[in-house]
Amino acid sequence: MIRTTRKKYSLKAKEARLGWLFVLPALIGFSIFTFGAIIRSLYYSFTDWDLLTKPKFVGLKNYIDIFTNDKYFYQYMGNTLFFVITLVPIVLVFSLLLAVLINKKSKGLSSKIYRVILFLPSITSTIAVSMVWMWIFNPNMGLINNILGLFGLKGPNWLNDPSWAKPALVIMRVWQMSGYYMIMFLTGLQPAIPRFYI
């Protein structure tokens, strides 16, 4: 019994070391290119810097100017809040729904084909995606407005109307991002962890 327990713990320790070995490149990359860049950006936010000369420390002046003198700041903040409040919940709910729908025990190719089709937008170039959705949102010959026209409805001028441009971008991003999070939810829904590790 003691030997079995020791063997189990040594296996877990070996698996943990191997796991850290695989995660290490991602941690190093994150530390240098993401966390390091965030810290550097925070430092530059307290300076006056034109990219050519040495940064000059100005304290909170930049932040004071943003809140008092920048006429676009609150508009930008409102746009950001709109995307956070609408995009994040819709993507998470839609991704979870897709993951539940394709989480089947079927051994056929149908489930795998659905996964590939739903994941493809996540790995497609944003430029290519934008070109496709510019055609879909075209007010004169776009797919959405043509479908609405079949029911006698006049579609909006999606990307040129300020009241419809942001919802149009949300629709595009939901279509592009849902496949990525669907795979993450699908991984959590499937019993992939062997029972003896738990």
Backbone hydrogen bonds in HBPLUS format (Angstrom, degrees):
<---DONOR---> <-ACCEPTOR-->    atom                        ^
c    i                          cat <-CA-CA->   ^        H-A-AA   ^      H-
h    n   atom  resd res      DA  || num        DHA   H-A  angle D-A-AA Bond
n    s   type  num  typ     dist DA aas  dist angle  dist       angle   num
A0005-THR N   A0001-MET O   2.96 MM   4  6.23 154.3  2.03 145.3 152.2     1
A0006-ARG N   A0002-ILE O   2.87 MM   4  6.12 160.5  1.91 150.7 156.0     2
A0007-LYS N   A0003-ARG O   2.89 MM   4  6.05 156.2  1.95 144.9 151.9     3
A0008-LYS N   A0004-THR O   2.92 MM   4  6.12 150.6  2.00 142.5 150.6     4
A0009-TYR N   A0005-THR O   2.92 MM   4  6.23 158.6  1.97 151.2 156.3     5
A0010-SER N   A0006-ARG O   2.85 MM   4  6.05 158.2  1.90 150.8 157.1     6
A0011-LEU N   A0007-LYS O   2.97 MM   4  6.09 148.2  2.08 140.4 149.0     7
A0012-LYS N   A0008-LYS O   2.99 MM   4  6.27 150.6  2.08 141.5 149.7     8
A0013-ALA N   A0009-TYR O   2.89 MM   4  6.15 157.0  1.94 148.8 154.8     9
A0014-LYS N   A0010-SER O   2.95 MM   4  6.08 155.5  2.01 142.0 148.6    10
A0015-GLU N   A0011-LEU O   2.89 MM   4  6.10 157.8  1.94 146.1 152.5    11
A0016-ALA N   A0012-LYS O   2.83 MM   4  6.04 152.0  1.91 145.6 153.8    12
A0017-ARG N   A0013-ALA O   2.94 MM   4  6.19 160.8  1.98 148.8 153.1    13
A0018-LEU N   A0014-LYS O   2.98 MM   4  6.18 160.9  2.02 147.6 153.2    14
A0019-GLY N   A0015-GLU O   2.81 MM   4  6.00 150.4  1.90 144.1 153.0    15
A0020-TRP N   A0016-ALA O   2.93 MM   4  6.22 160.9  1.97 153.1 156.9    16
A0021-LEU N   A0017-ARG O   2.98 MM   4  6.19 147.0  2.09 142.3 151.9    17
A0022-PHE N   A0018-LEU O   3.08 MM   4  6.40 148.8  2.18 145.0 152.0    18
A0023-VAL N   A0019-GLY O   2.98 MM   4  6.22 146.7  2.09 145.6 155.7    19
A0024-LEU N   A0020-TRP O   2.87 MM   4  5.80 136.1  2.06 143.1 152.9    20
A0026-ALA N   A0023-VAL O   3.06 MM   3  5.47 116.8  2.47 110.2 125.0    21
A0027-LEU N   A0023-VAL O   2.99 MM   4  6.26 154.9  2.05 154.3 162.3    22
A0028-ILE N   A0024-LEU O   2.88 MM   4  6.11 161.4  1.92 159.6 164.1    23
A0029-GLY N   A0025-PRO O   2.93 MM   4  6.10 165.2  1.95 148.0 152.5    24
A0030-PHE N   A0026-ALA O   2.84 MM   4  5.99 157.2  1.90 145.7 152.4    25
A0031-SER N   A0027-LEU O   2.87 MM   4  6.02 160.7  1.91 147.0 152.4    26
A0032-ILE N   A0028-ILE O   3.02 MM   4  6.23 157.5  2.07 151.7 157.0    27
A0033-PHE N   A0029-GLY O   2.84 MM   4  5.75 160.1  1.88 152.7 157.2    28
A0034-THR N   A0030-PHE O   2.94 MM   4  4.94 145.4  2.07 124.8 133.8    29
A0035-PHE N   A0030-PHE O   2.81 MM   5  6.08 159.2  1.85 156.9 163.9    30
A0036-GLY N   A0031-SER O   2.91 MM   5  5.75 132.5  2.14 128.1 142.0    31
A0038-ILE N   A0034-THR O   2.96 MM   4  6.19 151.3  2.04 149.0 156.8    32
A0039-ILE N   A0035-PHE O   3.04 MM   4  6.34 164.1  2.07 154.2 157.3    33
A0040-ARG N   A0036-GLY O   2.96 MM   4  6.15 159.2  2.00 146.7 153.0    34
A0041-SER N   A0037-ALA O   2.86 MM   4  6.00 157.4  1.91 145.7 151.9    35
A0042-LEU N   A0038-ILE O   2.92 MM   4  6.15 153.3  1.99 147.3 154.8    36
A0043-TYR N   A0039-ILE O   3.02 MM   4  6.33 153.3  2.09 145.7 152.5    37
A0044-TYR N   A0040-ARG O   2.95 MM   4  6.29 162.4  1.98 151.6 156.1    38
A0045-SER N   A0041-SER O   2.97 MM   4  6.15 133.3  2.19 141.8 153.9    39
A0046-PHE N   A0043-TYR O   3.11 MM   3  5.70 158.5  2.15 114.5 120.9    40
A0047-THR N   A0044-TYR O   3.04 MM   3  5.08 159.7  2.09 111.7 112.6    41
A0058-VAL N   A0046-PHE O   2.81 MM  12  5.74 167.7  1.82 144.6 148.9    42
A0048-ASP N   A0056-LYS O   2.62 MM   8  5.04 150.9  1.70 140.8 150.3    43
A0056-LYS N   A0048-ASP O   3.11 MM   8  5.04 162.8  2.14 127.0 132.4    44
A0064-ILE N   A0060-LEU O   2.97 MM   4  6.23 158.6  2.02 158.8 165.7    45
A0065-ASP N   A0061-LYS O   2.90 MM   4  6.10 160.0  1.94 153.1 158.4    46
A0066-ILE N   A0062-ASN O   3.02 MM   4  6.23 151.3  2.10 142.6 150.3    47
A0067-PHE N   A0063-TYR O   3.19 MM   4  6.43 164.1  2.22 149.3 151.7    48
A0068-THR N   A0064-ILE O   2.99 MM   4  6.06 138.4  2.17 144.8 156.3    49
A0069-ASN N   A0065-ASP O   2.73 MM   4  5.01 153.3  1.80 133.4 142.6    50
A0070-ASP N   A0065-ASP O   3.13 MM   5  6.43 132.2  2.37 157.1 160.7    51
A0076-TYR N   A0072-TYR O   2.91 MM   4  6.17 161.1  1.94 160.5 165.8    52
A0077-MET N   A0073-PHE O   2.83 MM   4  6.09 158.1  1.88 151.7 158.7    53
A0078-GLY N   A0074-TYR O   2.89 MM   4  5.96 152.6  1.96 136.4 143.8    54
A0079-ASN N   A0075-GLN O   2.96 MM   4  6.24 154.8  2.02 146.8 153.2    55
A0080-THR N   A0076-TYR O   2.95 MM   4  6.20 159.1  1.99 149.2 154.9    56
A0081-LEU N   A0077-MET O   2.93 MM   4  6.16 161.8  1.96 150.6 155.4    57
A0082-PHE N   A0078-GLY O   2.91 MM   4  6.08 150.9  2.00 143.5 151.8    58
A0083-PHE N   A0079-ASN O   3.10 MM   4  6.40 158.4  2.14 149.2 153.3    59
A0084-VAL N   A0080-THR O   2.98 MM   4  6.25 157.1  2.03 150.0 156.9    60
A0085-ILE N   A0081-LEU O   2.86 MM   4  5.94 168.7  1.88 153.4 156.5    61
A0086-THR N   A0082-PHE O   2.98 MM   4  6.01 153.8  2.05 145.2 152.4    62
A0087-LEU N   A0083-PHE O   2.77 MM   4  5.14 138.3  1.94 128.4 141.9    63
A0090-ILE N   A0086-THR O   3.36 MM   4  6.32 160.5  2.40 146.3 151.9    64
A0091-VAL N   A0087-LEU O   2.91 MM   4  5.98 167.4  1.92 159.0 162.7    65
A0092-LEU N   A0088-VAL O   3.07 MM   4  6.20 168.0  2.08 154.7 158.0    66
A0093-VAL N   A0089-PRO O   2.94 MM   4  6.04 168.6  1.95 152.9 156.3    67
A0094-PHE N   A0090-ILE O   2.88 MM   4  5.86 166.5  1.89 151.3 156.0    68
A0095-SER N   A0091-VAL O   2.84 MM   4  5.82 157.4  1.89 145.5 152.4    69
A0096-LEU N   A0092-LEU O   3.01 MM   4  6.10 159.4  2.05 143.8 149.4    70
A0097-LEU N   A0093-VAL O   2.95 MM   4  6.15 156.1  2.01 148.1 155.0    71
A0098-LEU N   A0094-PHE O   2.97 MM   4  6.22 158.6  2.02 147.8 153.1    72
A0099-ALA N   A0095-SER O   2.92 MM   4  6.13 158.4  1.96 147.9 154.2    73
A0100-VAL N   A0096-LEU O   2.95 MM   4  6.16 157.4  2.00 149.6 154.9    74
A0101-LEU N   A0097-LEU O   3.02 MM   4  6.20 155.4  2.08 145.7 152.6    75
A0102-ILE N   A0098-LEU O   3.05 MM   4  6.30 152.7  2.13 151.8 157.6    76
A0104-LYS N   A0102-ILE O   2.90 MM   2  5.56 128.6  2.17 108.3  92.7    77
A0113-ILE N   A0109-LEU O   2.82 MM   4  6.00 159.4  1.86 162.0 168.4    78
A0114-TYR N   A0110-SER O   3.00 MM   4  6.23 160.3  2.04 150.4 155.3    79
A0115-ARG N   A0111-SER O   3.07 MM   4  6.32 155.3  2.13 144.0 150.6    80
A0116-VAL N   A0112-LYS O   3.02 MM   4  6.30 159.7  2.06 149.7 154.4    81
A0117-ILE N   A0113-ILE O   2.93 MM   4  6.16 168.9  1.95 156.4 159.3    82
A0118-LEU N   A0114-TYR O   2.91 MM   4  6.04 163.2  1.94 151.8 156.4    83
A0119-PHE N   A0115-ARG O   2.91 MM   4  5.97 137.6  2.10 140.6 152.0    84
A0120-LEU N   A0116-VAL O   2.95 MM   4  5.99 137.7  2.13 148.9 158.6    85
A0122-SER N   A0119-PHE O   2.97 MM   3  5.58 138.3  2.15 117.8 128.9    86
A0123-ILE N   A0120-LEU O   3.10 MM   3  5.51 144.1  2.23 112.3 121.6    87
A0124-THR N   A0121-PRO O   3.42 MM   3  5.06 156.5  2.48  92.4  99.1    88
A0129-VAL N   A0125-SER O   2.94 MM   4  6.26 162.7  1.97 154.6 159.9    89
A0130-SER N   A0126-THR O   2.84 MM   4  5.97 154.6  1.91 142.6 149.7    90
A0131-MET N   A0127-ILE O   3.00 MM   4  6.28 154.0  2.07 147.8 154.2    91
A0132-VAL N   A0128-ALA O   3.09 MM   4  6.39 160.3  2.13 150.9 155.5    92
A0133-TRP N   A0129-VAL O   2.97 MM   4  6.22 165.1  2.00 153.6 157.7    93
A0134-MET N   A0130-SER O   2.83 MM   4  5.98 139.9  1.99 144.2 155.2    94
A0135-TRP N   A0131-MET O   3.28 MM   4  6.56 147.6  2.39 140.3 147.3    95
A0135-TRP N   A0132-VAL O   3.15 MM   3  5.33 124.2  2.48  97.0 110.4    96
A0136-ILE N   A0132-VAL O   2.99 MM   4  6.36 155.6  2.05 144.1 151.7    97
A0137-PHE N   A0133-TRP O   2.86 MM   4  5.92 156.7  1.91 145.3 150.4    98
A0138-ASN N   A0135-TRP O   3.20 MM   3  5.06 160.2  2.24 100.7 106.5    99
A0144-ILE N   A0136-ILE O   3.41 MM   8  6.02 159.6  2.45 140.9 146.3   100
A0142-GLY N   A0138-ASN O   2.92 MM   4  4.14 129.0  2.18 127.4 126.8   101
A0146-ASN N   A0142-GLY O   3.03 MM   4  6.12 149.1  2.13 145.7 154.8   102
A0147-ILE N   A0143-LEU O   3.01 MM   4  6.24 154.7  2.08 148.3 154.6   103
A0148-LEU N   A0144-ILE O   2.94 MM   4  6.24 159.8  1.98 150.7 156.7   104
A0149-GLY N   A0145-ASN O   2.84 MM   4  5.96 143.4  1.98 136.3 146.7   105
A0150-LEU N   A0146-ASN O   3.19 MM   4  6.52 134.2  2.41 138.0 148.2   106
A0150-LEU N   A0147-ILE O   3.15 MM   3  5.27 133.3  2.38  97.7 109.7   107
A0151-PHE N   A0148-LEU O   3.08 MM   3  5.45 142.6  2.22 105.7 116.0   108
A0153-LEU N   A0148-LEU O   2.95 MM   5  5.11 158.2  2.00 144.1 138.6   109
A0152-GLY N   A0149-GLY O   3.01 MM   3  4.85 160.7  2.04 105.1 107.9   110
A0160-ASN N   A0157-ASN O   3.23 MM   3  5.69 136.1  2.44 113.1 125.1   111
A0161-ASP N   A0157-ASN O   2.95 MM   4  5.62 122.1  2.30 164.4 174.7   112
A0164-TRP N   A0161-ASP O   2.92 MM   3  5.39 148.9  2.02 116.3 125.8   113
A0165-ALA N   A0161-ASP O   2.88 MM   4  5.86 137.5  2.07 160.7 173.1   114
A0168-ALA N   A0164-TRP O   3.03 MM   4  6.14 152.0  2.11 146.6 154.9   115
A0169-LEU N   A0165-ALA O   3.02 MM   4  6.33 152.9  2.10 148.0 154.7   116
A0170-VAL N   A0166-LYS O   2.96 MM   4  6.25 152.1  2.04 151.0 159.3   117
A0171-ILE N   A0167-PRO O   2.96 MM   4  6.22 158.0  2.00 148.4 153.4   118
A0172-MET N   A0168-ALA O   3.06 MM   4  6.34 160.1  2.10 147.1 152.3   119
A0173-ARG N   A0169-LEU O   2.95 MM   4  6.15 161.9  1.98 149.2 153.7   120
A0174-VAL N   A0170-VAL O   2.88 MM   4  6.05 154.8  1.94 151.6 158.6   121
A0175-TRP N   A0171-ILE O   3.10 MM   4  6.31 162.3  2.13 148.9 153.0   122
A0176-GLN N   A0172-MET O   3.05 MM   4  6.31 148.2  2.15 141.9 151.0   123
A0177-MET N   A0173-ARG O   2.80 MM   4  5.81 159.8  1.84 153.2 157.6   124
A0178-SER N   A0174-VAL O   3.08 MM   4  5.67 152.8  2.16 146.2 150.2   125
A0182-MET N   A0178-SER O   2.81 MM   4  5.87 141.3  1.96 146.2 158.5   126
A0183-ILE N   A0179-GLY O   3.15 MM   4  6.36 152.5  2.23 143.4 147.7   127
A0184-MET N   A0180-TYR O   3.35 MM   4  6.74 152.4  2.43 139.8 147.0   128
A0185-PHE N   A0181-TYR O   2.93 MM   4  6.19 163.9  1.96 151.8 155.2   129
A0186-LEU N   A0182-MET O   2.78 MM   4  5.93 155.8  1.84 149.1 157.0   130
A0187-THR N   A0183-ILE O   2.96 MM   4  6.13 149.2  2.06 143.9 150.9   131
A0188-GLY N   A0184-MET O   3.23 MM   4  6.56 151.4  2.31 141.9 149.0   132
A0189-LEU N   A0185-PHE O   2.92 MM   4  6.22 139.5  2.09 145.0 157.1   133
A0190-GLN N   A0186-LEU O   3.18 MM   4  6.32 137.8  2.36 143.5 152.2   134
A0192-ALA N   A0190-GLN O   2.83 MM   2  5.66 125.0  2.13 114.7  98.0   135
A0197-TYR N   A0194-PRO O   3.21 MM   3  5.85 162.7  2.24 116.5 121.7   136
A0198-ILE N   A0195-ARG O   3.16 MM   3  5.47 148.6  2.26 107.6 116.4   137
